[in-house]
Amino acid sequence: MNKIFKWIGIVLGSLSGLLLALALVFLILGNMRLNKTYVFPTDSVIVPTDDASIARGKHIAETTCAQCHGADLGGVGGWFKMEGVGEVDASNLTTGLGGVGSVYTSDAEYVRAIRHGIDAEGKPIFMPAVLVYQRVSDEDLGAVIAYLKVAPPVDRVTEGSFEMMGKIMLGAGLFGKLPVEEASHATTVSAPEAGVTVEYGEYLAVLGDCASCHGADYAGGAYPDPSVTLPVPNITPAGNIGAWTEEEFIAAMREGITPEGKPLAPAFMPFEAIGKMTDDELAALYLFLQSLPAQ
């Protein structure tokens, strides 16, 4: 009997040693991914200074960036938070204390962060919106940067870090690819001509990152965060939206109430930001959603 317990102890000890060794390897890999330095070719983005372009950038920022970074663009605490794993705030995008504008010294640094997912030192940043903004046109991206440089400064220090377990999970690939590892890194991006068209509506859906919650096919289903039990609506013609008129759709985006009288949850559906789109933009978005295959 003593021999059996002895062998059990040896096996358990060996397994523990193996798990510790694997954890150390994954920790090293996680640190390597977080500290890798990237260099990309120069982009074609030109940051304008005229009032019209700055106004355009403000409009885009208020209808898209504000969804994660707050109405004042000063950042939001605990954007990603997992006990024992890490916590990452949505960054302060202004030039105030703690804002990226107080750190970035060139237009190129803004572009590398927003389109490529790296900080001023060339290291990865945990900003999934990179996968959306890599598809924003050079003109629109330049306008957004122009506005961020003159937006009202907000003094708010935002932070972000992974704990040891988070780095181990990152090294093991449990978080998938970092934005910088997944982005296409195109240096020139164009957009459809603005107008009430399906094509421009699709572009706006990309800017609004609708697919991150509603799915690549926009058919909804389970919320991406498994801790949230609220189902995500189907926004193809097979869902309730298929019976809405254009006017009802615009009203729902502006007021946060569906034609059926159901309130939209602001914690999940950023209608306050989307509702700042123009009538033509919302009409284009409506056209795009109505053009989708019924899923």
C-alpha positions as a Python dict, from the first residue, in 0.01 Angstrom:
ca = {
    (1, 'M'): (0, 0, 0),
    (2, 'N'): (286, 237, 86),
    (3, 'K'): (435, 174, -259),
    (4, 'I'): (106, 267, -423),
    (5, 'F'): (92, 597, -235),
    (6, 'K'): (458, 656, -319),
    (7, 'W'): (394, 612, -691),
    (8, 'I'): (83, 832, -675),
    (9, 'G'): (297, 1101, -511),
    (10, 'I'): (561, 1069, -781),
    (11, 'V'): (302, 1096, -1059),
    (12, 'L'): (129, 1395, -900),
    (13, 'G'): (462, 1562, -840),
    (14, 'S'): (565, 1508, -1200),
    (15, 'L'): (235, 1647, -1327),
    (16, 'S'): (268, 1952, -1103),
    (17, 'G'): (620, 2009, -1231),
    (18, 'L'): (503, 1977, -1590),
    (19, 'L'): (219, 2225, -1534),
    (20, 'L'): (457, 2472, -1373),
    (21, 'A'): (697, 2436, -1665),
    (22, 'L'): (416, 2492, -1915),
    (23, 'A'): (294, 2795, -1721),
    (24, 'L'): (647, 2940, -1727),
    (25, 'V'): (673, 2883, -2103),
    (26, 'F'): (335, 3048, -2164),
    (27, 'L'): (430, 3337, -1934),
    (28, 'I'): (745, 3397, -2138),
    (29, 'L'): (551, 3377, -2464),
    (30, 'G'): (287, 3617, -2330),
    (31, 'N'): (551, 3870, -2227),
    (32, 'M'): (721, 3835, -2565),
    (33, 'R'): (395, 3911, -2748),
    (34, 'L'): (322, 4214, -2529),
    (35, 'N'): (673, 4355, -2565),
    (36, 'K'): (739, 4285, -2931),
    (37, 'T'): (824, 4599, -3128),
    (38, 'Y'): (664, 4653, -3470),
    (39, 'V'): (760, 4882, -3758),
    (40, 'F'): (519, 4950, -4044),
    (41, 'P'): (552, 5146, -4370),
    (42, 'T'): (435, 5507, -4376),
    (43, 'D'): (59, 5544, -4428),
    (44, 'S'): (-111, 5774, -4679),
    (45, 'V'): (-312, 5953, -4409),
    (46, 'I'): (-294, 6332, -4417),
    (47, 'V'): (-423, 6511, -4106),
    (48, 'P'): (-601, 6832, -4212),
    (49, 'T'): (-641, 7153, -4014),
    (50, 'D'): (-945, 7316, -4179),
    (51, 'D'): (-1269, 7364, -3985),
    (52, 'A'): (-1479, 7141, -4212),
    (53, 'S'): (-1247, 6844, -4169),
    (54, 'I'): (-1230, 6892, -3792),
    (55, 'A'): (-1611, 6905, -3780),
    (56, 'R'): (-1622, 6582, -3981),
    (57, 'G'): (-1378, 6422, -3737),
    (58, 'K'): (-1586, 6535, -3441),
    (59, 'H'): (-1896, 6379, -3594),
    (60, 'I'): (-1723, 6046, -3652),
    (61, 'A'): (-1572, 6048, -3302),
    (62, 'E'): (-1910, 6124, -3140),
    (63, 'T'): (-2087, 5847, -3330),
    (64, 'T'): (-1817, 5578, -3306),
    (65, 'C'): (-1526, 5642, -3068),
    (66, 'A'): (-1760, 5762, -2792),
    (67, 'Q'): (-1920, 5418, -2777),
    (68, 'C'): (-1617, 5285, -2585),
    (69, 'H'): (-1419, 5592, -2480),
    (70, 'G'): (-1707, 5791, -2332),
    (71, 'A'): (-1902, 6095, -2450),
    (72, 'D'): (-1612, 6323, -2352),
    (73, 'L'): (-1358, 6081, -2508),
    (74, 'G'): (-1178, 6089, -2174),
    (75, 'G'): (-1175, 5713, -2133),
    (76, 'V'): (-1378, 5461, -1937),
    (77, 'G'): (-1248, 5251, -1650),
    (78, 'G'): (-1274, 4872, -1650),
    (79, 'W'): (-1353, 4837, -2019),
    (80, 'F'): (-1199, 4488, -1992),
    (81, 'K'): (-1191, 4341, -1644),
    (82, 'M'): (-1138, 3985, -1533),
    (83, 'E'): (-1051, 3901, -1173),
    (84, 'G'): (-701, 3760, -1144),
    (85, 'V'): (-638, 3811, -1517),
    (86, 'G'): (-615, 4185, -1573),
    (87, 'E'): (-794, 4511, -1625),
    (88, 'V'): (-777, 4744, -1924),
    (89, 'D'): (-945, 5084, -1942),
    (90, 'A'): (-1071, 5242, -2263),
    (91, 'S'): (-802, 5506, -2318),
    (92, 'N'): (-834, 5880, -2271),
    (93, 'L'): (-818, 6005, -2632),
    (94, 'T'): (-780, 6374, -2549),
    (95, 'T'): (-475, 6590, -2491),
    (96, 'G'): (-549, 6623, -2120),
    (97, 'L'): (-351, 6470, -1834),
    (98, 'G'): (-337, 6096, -1894),
    (99, 'G'): (-461, 6131, -2253),
    (100, 'V'): (-286, 5984, -2554),
    (101, 'G'): (-260, 6334, -2699),
    (102, 'S'): (-24, 6427, -2417),
    (103, 'V'): (205, 6141, -2521),
    (104, 'Y'): (183, 6124, -2899),
    (105, 'T'): (418, 6371, -3063),
    (106, 'S'): (329, 6316, -3429),
    (107, 'D'): (34, 6240, -3654),
    (108, 'A'): (201, 5913, -3748),
    (109, 'E'): (179, 5792, -3387),
    (110, 'Y'): (-197, 5843, -3391),
    (111, 'V'): (-223, 5649, -3717),
    (112, 'R'): (-9, 5363, -3591),
    (113, 'A'): (-224, 5331, -3279),
    (114, 'I'): (-564, 5354, -3449),
    (115, 'R'): (-494, 5160, -3769),
    (116, 'H'): (-212, 4929, -3666),
    (117, 'G'): (-256, 4871, -3292),
    (118, 'I'): (80, 4983, -3157),
    (119, 'D'): (181, 5254, -2912),
    (120, 'A'): (437, 5529, -2954),
    (121, 'E'): (714, 5277, -2885),
    (122, 'G'): (584, 5030, -3143),
    (123, 'K'): (450, 4783, -2886),
    (124, 'P'): (102, 4622, -2903),
    (125, 'I'): (-199, 4789, -2745),
    (126, 'F'): (-508, 4593, -2641),
    (127, 'M'): (-760, 4787, -2851),
    (128, 'P'): (-989, 4558, -3053),
    (129, 'A'): (-1134, 4863, -3232),
    (130, 'V'): (-818, 4854, -3444),
    (131, 'L'): (-984, 4576, -3643),
    (132, 'V'): (-1265, 4820, -3724),
    (133, 'Y'): (-1060, 5133, -3781),
    (134, 'Q'): (-818, 4959, -4014),
    (135, 'R'): (-1107, 4985, -4264),
    (136, 'V'): (-1169, 5356, -4211),
    (137, 'S'): (-1068, 5564, -4512),
    (138, 'D'): (-754, 5776, -4509),
    (139, 'E'): (-969, 6090, -4531),
    (140, 'D'): (-1195, 5996, -4241),
    (141, 'L'): (-906, 5878, -4024),
    (142, 'G'): (-722, 6203, -4087),
    (143, 'A'): (-1034, 6398, -3989),
    (144, 'V'): (-1073, 6201, -3665),
    (145, 'I'): (-710, 6262, -3569),
    (146, 'A'): (-750, 6631, -3652),
    (147, 'Y'): (-1041, 6652, -3409),
    (148, 'L'): (-873, 6450, -3132),
    (149, 'K'): (-585, 6699, -3135),
    (150, 'V'): (-819, 6992, -3064),
    (151, 'A'): (-1097, 6820, -2865),
    (152, 'P'): (-1164, 6958, -2515),
    (153, 'P'): (-890, 6809, -2294),
    (154, 'V'): (-998, 6574, -2018),
    (155, 'D'): (-769, 6507, -1723),
    (156, 'R'): (-820, 6138, -1655),
    (157, 'V'): (-549, 5876, -1618),
    (158, 'T'): (-645, 5545, -1772),
    (159, 'E'): (-454, 5226, -1715),
    (160, 'G'): (-428, 4877, -1851),
    (161, 'S'): (-231, 4571, -1754),
    (162, 'F'): (-242, 4194, -1751),
    (163, 'E'): (-159, 4007, -1433),
    (164, 'M'): (58, 3698, -1441),
    (165, 'M'): (-236, 3469, -1516),
    (166, 'G'): (-345, 3702, -1796),
    (167, 'K'): (0, 3684, -1952),
    (168, 'I'): (0, 3304, -1923),
    (169, 'M'): (-341, 3290, -2093),
    (170, 'L'): (-217, 3526, -2363),
    (171, 'G'): (90, 3310, -2420),
    (172, 'A'): (-132, 3002, -2445),
    (173, 'G'): (-341, 3172, -2713),
    (174, 'L'): (-660, 3181, -2505),
    (175, 'F'): (-724, 3544, -2602),
    (176, 'G'): (-669, 3479, -2969),
    (177, 'K'): (-463, 3726, -3167),
    (178, 'L'): (-375, 4074, -3049),
    (179, 'P'): (-510, 4348, -3279),
    (180, 'V'): (-165, 4416, -3421),
    (181, 'E'): (-130, 4047, -3506),
    (182, 'E'): (-464, 4034, -3688),
    (183, 'A'): (-485, 4369, -3867),
    (184, 'S'): (-416, 4386, -4241),
    (185, 'H'): (-184, 4687, -4200),
    (186, 'A'): (-291, 4842, -4527),
    (187, 'T'): (-134, 5185, -4573),
    (188, 'T'): (-400, 5324, -4806),
    (189, 'V'): (-775, 5279, -4743),
    (190, 'S'): (-1067, 5429, -4935),
    (191, 'A'): (-1441, 5448, -4866),
    (192, 'P'): (-1756, 5452, -5081),
    (193, 'E'): (-1892, 5794, -5173),
    (194, 'A'): (-2112, 5927, -4895),
    (195, 'G'): (-2482, 5897, -4971),
    (196, 'V'): (-2801, 5705, -4904),
    (197, 'T'): (-2671, 5383, -5056),
    (198, 'V'): (-2626, 5023, -4946),
    (199, 'E'): (-2251, 5055, -4999),
    (200, 'Y'): (-2215, 5357, -4774),
    (201, 'G'): (-2448, 5199, -4520),
    (202, 'E'): (-2216, 4900, -4502),
    (203, 'Y'): (-1922, 5134, -4444),
    (204, 'L'): (-2112, 5299, -4157),
    (205, 'A'): (-2194, 4958, -4009),
    (206, 'V'): (-1822, 4884, -4010),
    (207, 'L'): (-1741, 5215, -3840),
    (208, 'G'): (-2009, 5145, -3581),
    (209, 'D'): (-1866, 4796, -3520),
    (210, 'C'): (-2216, 4646, -3539),
    (211, 'A'): (-2073, 4302, -3615),
    (212, 'S'): (-1889, 4277, -3282),
    (213, 'C'): (-2221, 4222, -3103),
    (214, 'H'): (-2465, 4121, -3377),
    (215, 'G'): (-2224, 3878, -3543),
    (216, 'A'): (-2050, 3873, -3879),
    (217, 'D'): (-2383, 3788, -4045),
    (218, 'Y'): (-2573, 4038, -3825),
    (219, 'A'): (-2811, 3759, -3720),
    (220, 'G'): (-2754, 3810, -3346),
    (221, 'G'): (-2767, 3528, -3095),
    (222, 'A'): (-2567, 3494, -2776),
    (223, 'Y'): (-2378, 3798, -2648),
    (224, 'P'): (-2001, 3769, -2705),
    (225, 'D'): (-1939, 3792, -2329),
    (226, 'P'): (-2073, 3464, -2186),
    (227, 'S'): (-2139, 3632, -1851),
    (228, 'V'): (-2412, 3839, -2020),
    (229, 'T'): (-2733, 3641, -2071),
    (230, 'L'): (-2913, 3912, -2268),
    (231, 'P'): (-2967, 3784, -2625),
    (232, 'V'): (-2843, 3996, -2915),
    (233, 'P'): (-3118, 4087, -3165),
    (234, 'N'): (-3116, 3968, -3524),
    (235, 'I'): (-3083, 4285, -3735),
    (236, 'T'): (-3123, 4115, -4072),
    (237, 'P'): (-3466, 4125, -4243),
    (238, 'A'): (-3550, 3800, -4060),
    (239, 'G'): (-3557, 3991, -3731),
    (240, 'N'): (-3806, 4252, -3612),
    (241, 'I'): (-3614, 4517, -3803),
    (242, 'G'): (-3733, 4356, -4125),
    (243, 'A'): (-4082, 4495, -4060),
    (244, 'W'): (-3965, 4844, -3962),
    (245, 'T'): (-3997, 5139, -4192),
    (246, 'E'): (-3702, 5370, -4246),
    (247, 'E'): (-3869, 5632, -4027),
    (248, 'E'): (-3925, 5379, -3748),
    (249, 'F'): (-3562, 5268, -3767),
    (250, 'I'): (-3434, 5624, -3741),
    (251, 'A'): (-3668, 5694, -3448),
    (252, 'A'): (-3547, 5381, -3266),
    (253, 'M'): (-3182, 5486, -3310),
    (254, 'R'): (-3259, 5835, -3184),
    (255, 'E'): (-3497, 5758, -2898),
    (256, 'G'): (-3383, 5414, -2783),
    (257, 'I'): (-3730, 5265, -2817),
    (258, 'T'): (-3823, 5010, -3085),
    (259, 'P'): (-4152, 5033, -3281),
    (260, 'E'): (-4272, 4744, -3064),
    (261, 'G'): (-4221, 4962, -2757),
    (262, 'K'): (-3914, 4775, -2632),
    (263, 'P'): (-3641, 4994, -2477),
    (264, 'L'): (-3288, 4946, -2605),
    (265, 'A'): (-3037, 4873, -2328),
    (266, 'P'): (-2781, 5159, -2339),
    (267, 'A'): (-2519, 4941, -2168),
    (268, 'F'): (-2518, 4717, -2474),
    (269, 'M'): (-2675, 4916, -2758),
    (270, 'P'): (-2502, 5257, -2795),
    (271, 'F'): (-2803, 5431, -2945),
    (272, 'E'): (-2705, 5762, -2784),
    (273, 'A'): (-2395, 5772, -3006),
    (274, 'I'): (-2559, 5614, -3312),
    (275, 'G'): (-2850, 5855, -3280),
    (276, 'K'): (-2613, 6143, -3353),
    (277, 'M'): (-2578, 6021, -3710),
    (278, 'T'): (-2747, 6234, -3973),
    (279, 'D'): (-3078, 6129, -4127),
    (280, 'D'): (-2898, 6035, -4449),
    (281, 'E'): (-2644, 5822, -4260),
    (282, 'L'): (-2915, 5636, -4070),
    (283, 'A'): (-3110, 5590, -4392),
    (284, 'A'): (-2801, 5440, -4556),
    (285, 'L'): (-2749, 5210, -4258),
    (286, 'Y'): (-3112, 5104, -4281),
    (287, 'L'): (-3074, 5026, -4652),
    (288, 'F'): (-2770, 4812, -4582),
    (289, 'L'): (-2940, 4611, -4307),
    (290, 'Q'): (-3247, 4558, -4524),
    (291, 'S'): (-3022, 4434, -4805),
    (292, 'L'): (-2875, 4153, -4594),
    (293, 'P'): (-2982, 3792, -4647),
    (294, 'A'): (-3256, 3699, -4398),
    (295, 'Q'): (-3082, 3476, -4145),
}
